[in-house]
Amino acid sequence: MHTSNALDPQSPQARVIYDLGIVSTIVFILVFVIVTGAIVYAIFRFRGRDGDLEPKQIAGNKRVEMIWTAIPLLIVVFLFALTITP
């Protein structure tokens, strides 16, 4: 009896799809770890303490907004580029 395994691609096309899935998963894990780490750091580093004054409120920072827009865009472009066949 022959059993198939989704994690053992048998054709060249299946191998490419499998490899793309592995790379995508690695990228997703890296993004998750970085974002989670930044959130945990911010929670502990900037938590309020008794007697703290209200922090200065800053509205808008074009540089930061461009960075947090550009990084996801670059990730999507990278993943898209991986799907283009030569």
BANU-849476 format. One line per field, with one value per residue: chain; residue in three letters; x, y, z of N, C-alpha, C in turn. Coordinates in steps of 0.001 Angstrom, whole numbers, plus 500000, padded with zeros to 6 digits. Layout:
chaine	c(A  ...);
residu	c(Ala  ...);
n_px	c(X  ...);
n_py	c(Y  ...);
n_pz	c(Z  ...);
ca_px	c(X  ...);
ca_py	c(Y  ...);
ca_pz	c(Z  ...);
c_px	c(X  ...);
c_py	c(Y  ...);
c_pz	c(Z  ...);
END
This chain:
chaine	c(A  A  A  A  A  A  A  A  A  A  A  A  A  A  A  A  A  A  A  A  A  A  A  A  A  A  A  A  A  A  A  A  A  A  A  A  A  A  A  A  A  A  A  A  A  A  A  A  A  A  A  A  A  A  A  A  A  A  A  A  A  A  A  A  A  A  A  A  A  A  A  A  A  A  A  A  A  A  A  A  A  A  A  A  A  A);
residu	c(Met  His  Thr  Ser  Asn  Ala  Leu  Asp  Pro  Gln  Ser  Pro  Gln  Ala  Arg  Val  Ile  Tyr  Asp  Leu  Gly  Ile  Val  Ser  Thr  Ile  Val  Phe  Ile  Leu  Val  Phe  Val  Ile  Val  Thr  Gly  Ala  Ile  Val  Tyr  Ala  Ile  Phe  Arg  Phe  Arg  Gly  Arg  Asp  Gly  Asp  Leu  Glu  Pro  Lys  Gln  Ile  Ala  Gly  Asn  Lys  Arg  Val  Glu  Met  Ile  Trp  Thr  Ala  Ile  Pro  Leu  Leu  Ile  Val  Val  Phe  Leu  Phe  Ala  Leu  Thr  Ile  Thr  Pro);
n_px	c(500839  500594  501302  500605  502343  502015  504136  506238  507151  506552  506916  508523  507139  505633  507691  508684  506478  506333  508824  508408  506385  507797  509709  507953  506740  508921  509452  507040  507200  509483  508564  506476  507910  509559  507663  506164  508190  508866  506492  506297  508637  508009  505806  506910  509016  507893  505787  503382  504035  503452  502760  503738  503676  501328  502346  503966  502009  502338  501517  501517  504245  506111  508359  508436  505922  506256  508200  506874  505053  506537  508051  506214  505352  507717  508117  505901  506444  508823  507891  506128  507923  509186  507328  507317  508016  511027);
n_py	c(498821  502160  505185  508628  511664  514882  516454  515558  516237  515143  515942  518295  520753  520551  520530  523146  524597  523598  524475  527237  527473  526795  528894  531074  530453  530678  533422  534441  533497  534855  537527  537378  536780  539053  541161  540348  540315  543058  544150  542962  543981  546751  546778  546160  548007  550566  550776  552259  553886  554398  557743  558749  561203  562233  561205  563137  563842  562963  563775  562169  561170  561367  559951  557546  556534  556112  554132  551999  551447  550832  548535  546241  546349  545774  543154  541870  542326  540874  538236  538018  538188  535759  534054  534381  532809  531901);
n_pz	c(500000  499112  500553  500514  501189  502248  502897  501459  498589  495243  492644  490395  490390  492711  494556  494316  495232  497823  498850  498701  500575  502894  503056  503285  505723  507454  507203  508257  510881  511782  511632  513498  515875  516125  516309  518555  520470  520492  521464  524028  525165  525108  526814  529334  529555  529302  531083  533255  536354  539861  540587  538233  535681  533150  529986  527384  524604  521307  518094  515124  513137  510567  509597  511124  510458  507725  507795  509140  507249  504994  505650  505892  503228  501819  502696  501564  498845  498623  499156  497017  494889  495130  494084  491387  488427  486786);
ca_px	c(500000  501378  500678  501193  502676  502009  505428  507237  506717  506999  507141  509262  506221  505304  508888  508721  505407  506761  509894  507780  505697  508804  510241  506879  506581  510060  509217  505944  507696  510364  507724  505780  508856  509984  506539  505865  509287  508737  505344  506660  509610  507312  504950  507702  509874  507155  504592  503236  504333  502777  503337  504146  502822  500852  503424  503701  501334  502893  500631  502133  505685  506153  509422  507994  504793  506788  508907  505957  504353  507497  508501  505279  505366  508900  507886  504964  507166  509744  507130  505624  509047  509461  506331  507522  508862  511994);
ca_py	c(500000  503380  506334  509898  512557  516256  517068  514890  516515  514139  516519  519564  521830  520378  520923  524614  525044  523226  525398  528540  527378  526821  530263  531919  530138  531272  534871  534696  533260  535979  538702  537139  536887  540453  541975  539942  540810  544513  544418  542587  544984  548014  546618  546233  549195  551822  550697  553374  553640  555346  559078  559203  562183  561842  561475  564091  563213  563405  563376  562029  561153  560889  558958  556271  556055  555595  552882  550903  551130  550275  547193  545228  546384  545035  541727  541389  542315  539736  536995  538015  537895  534325  533293  534592  531754  532458);
ca_pz	c(500000  498979  501202  500097  502282  501746  503170  500632  497220  494283  491320  490479  490756  494126  495313  494322  496126  499173  499249  498921  501863  503968  503143  503815  507140  508163  507244  509191  512241  512119  511887  514765  516991  516248  516794  519926  521304  520634  522334  525403  525611  525362  527994  530561  529583  529358  531913  534185  537762  540744  540612  536901  535022  531819  529029  526312  523475  520029  516996  513808  512924  509184  509406  511696  509664  506461  508088  509426  506006  504040  506031  505388  501766  501377  502953  500541  497568  498691  498984  495646  493996  495205  493323  489956  487866  485818);
c_px	c(500886  500636  501377  501392  502773  503348  506573  506839  507352  507237  507923  508365  505852  506478  508969  507667  505775  507830  509348  507043  506659  509352  509191  506697  507715  509881  508130  506399  508609  509561  507020  506714  509283  508868  506208  506948  509198  507586  505682  507662  508905  506431  505759  508523  509083  505887  504582  503542  503607  503513  503813  503150  502372  501957  502985  503104  501866  501991  501419  503646  505886  507211  508986  506846  505261  507493  507915  505009  505289  507894  507505  505231  506557  508745  506964  505647  508137  509005  506550  506736  509391  508501  506490  508460  509785  511685);
c_py	c(501244  504531  507600  510785  513964  516947  516390  515068  515555  514692  517821  520735  521754  520795  522445  525159  524751  524195  526797  528558  527440  528235  531195  531689  530743  532780  535195  534517  534405  537233  538552  537344  538340  541312  541630  540432  542307  544872  544106  543587  546284  547927  546797  547516  550469  551747  551857  552949  554683  556681  559577  560220  561634  562168  562471  563332  563811  562883  563344  562106  560523  559811  557583  555689  555491  554258  551755  550619  550416  548840  546118  545189  545596  543533  541147  541323  541138  538421  536895  537636  536409  533506  533447  533511  532348  532052);
c_pz	c(500000  499646  500727  501321  501709  501969  502418  499163  496219  492884  491470  490895  492238  495005  495417  495281  497582  499688  499523  500260  503040  504155  503737  505310  507965  508284  508257  510634  512677  512442  513230  515956  517200  516825  518243  520884  521537  521568  523790  525973  525981  526606  529275  530659  529848  530199  532913  535610  538599  540735  539258  536365  533678  530811  527958  525126  522175  518923  515693  513816  511547  508966  509921  510871  508323  506682  508321  508268  505034  504383  505585  503855  501225  501600  501887  499179  497524  498457  497575  494673  494010  494351  491815  489438  486812  484390);
END
